[in-house]
Amino acid sequence: MRVRKHAWVVLTITALAFIAIGIFRNEAAVVLRKATMICMECIGLG
C-alpha cells in the first residue's frame, strides 16, 4: 500500500514537471496549430 502511494506522488510530480516544461517551451501553441490543421483537413478545407 505504501509503495502505491509513493508511486502516485512520483508520477504526479513527473507529469506536472513535463506539463511545465511544455508550457515554457511554447508547445501548447504547436499542439493547437497541429490540431487545427488536422480538423481543417477532416472537413475538407486544408
Secondary structure, 3 states (H helix, E strand, C coil): CHHHHHHHHHHHHHHHHHHHHHHHCCHHHHHHHHHHHHHHHHCCCC
